[in-house]
C-alpha cells in the first residue's frame, strides 16, 4: 500500500469519527441518551450509534462523504442486513429499556459538516 493511500485512509477514518461525534451531539441535544457507539454484535454488524429517549430506541447509521447523496450511496445491502441483525441482538440484551418503538435513522454528513437525519429511514426494504 502506498503512503498516499494510507494517508487517505487515515483521513477518511478520522472524518468518519468526527461525523459520528457531531451526530451523537445532535441526538444528545435533542434529549436522547447515547447508549453505545460503534456497537458490534456477534453477526459482525457495527451500529454507529444507539440512542434512547423515553420509549424509543434508535439505531443510527452515520455516513460521511462530499455530499449527502454520495454519503447515502455508501450503504450496501449486506451491511444493512448485518446492522438489522445486530439491532435485534442489542434490543434482546436490554429488556430493561422497555421500549415500545425501535427505529433506524440514517445520518448523512457532507464535507461541510452539515447533517441531514432521515428518521425512521426505510433502509431495510
C-alpha positions in Angstrom: 0.0 0.0 0.0 1.4 3.4 -0.9 1.9 6.1 1.7 -0.6 8.4 -0.1 -3.3 5.7 0.0 -2.6 5.0 3.7 -2.8 8.7 4.5 -6.2 9.0 2.6 -7.5 6.0 4.6 -6.5 7.6 7.9 -8.0 10.9 6.9 -11.3 9.2 5.9 -11.3 7.3 9.2 -10.9 10.5 11.2 -13.5 12.3 9.1 -16.0 9.5 9.8 -15.3 9.5 13.5 -15.7 13.3 13.6 -19.0 12.9 11.8 -20.2 10.4 14.3 -19.2 12.8 17.1 -21.3 15.5 15.5 -24.3 13.3 15.1 -24.1 12.0 18.7 -24.0 15.5 19.9 -27.1 16.4 17.9 -29.0 13.5 19.4 -27.9 14.4 22.9 -29.0 18.0 22.4 -32.4 16.6 21.3 -32.7 14.8 24.7 -31.5 11.4 23.7 -29.1 9.4 25.8 -26.4 7.8 23.6 -26.2 4.3 24.9 -23.5 2.9 22.7 -21.1 3.9 19.9 -19.7 1.5 17.3 -21.6 -1.4 19.0 -20.7 -4.7 17.4 -23.0 -7.7 17.6 -22.0 -11.3 17.1 -23.0 -11.2 13.4 -20.3 -8.7 12.6 -22.5 -5.7 12.1 -21.5 -2.5 13.6 -24.1 0.1 14.7 -22.6 3.6 14.7 -24.9 5.0 17.4 -27.6 3.6 19.6 -29.7 6.3 21.3 -32.7 6.1 23.7 -35.3 8.6 24.6 -38.5 7.7 26.5 -39.9 4.6 24.9 -37.9 5.0 21.7 -34.7 3.1 20.9 -32.9 4.5 17.8 -30.2 2.7 15.8 -28.2 5.3 13.7 -26.1 4.6 10.7 -23.8 7.6 10.0 -22.4 8.1 6.5 -19.9 10.9 5.6 -19.0 12.0 2.1 -18.6 15.1 -0.1 -22.4 15.4 -0.4 -25.4 13.8 1.3 -26.3 11.9 -1.9 -22.8 10.4 -2.1 -22.9 9.5 1.6 -26.2 7.6 1.1 -24.7 5.7 -1.8 -22.2 4.1 0.6 -24.9 2.0 2.2 -24.6 -1.6 1.0 -27.4 -4.2 1.3 -25.1 -6.7 3.0 -24.1 -4.1 5.6 -27.7 -3.2 6.2 -28.6 -6.8 6.9 -25.8 -7.1 9.5 -27.0 -3.9 11.1 -30.5 -5.2 11.4 -29.4 -8.4 13.0 -27.1 -6.5 15.4 -30.0 -4.2 16.3 -32.2 -7.2 17.2 -29.4 -8.6 19.3 -28.8 -5.4 21.2 -32.6 -5.0 21.9 -32.8 -8.6 23.2 -29.9 -7.9 25.6 -31.6 -4.8 27.0 -35.1 -5.7 28.2 -34.6 -3.0 30.9 -35.3 -0.4 28.3 -38.9 -1.4 27.9 -39.1 0.3 24.6 -42.3 0.4 22.5 -40.7 1.7 19.4 -37.5 0.9 17.6 -36.4 2.9 14.6 -33.5 3.1 12.2 -32.2 6.6 11.4 -29.7 7.4 8.6 -27.5 10.4 9.4 -25.8 11.9 6.3 -22.9 14.3 6.9 -21.4 16.2 4.0 -17.9 17.7 3.5 -19.0 20.9 5.2 -20.3 19.1 8.3 -23.9 19.7 7.5 -26.0 16.9 9.0 -29.2 15.5 7.4 -31.0 12.9 9.5 -33.6 10.7 7.9 -35.7 9.5 10.8 -37.2 6.1 10.5 -35.4 5.5 7.3 -36.8 2.6 5.2 -33.3 1.4 4.5 -34.1 -2.3 5.0 -36.7 -2.8 2.4 
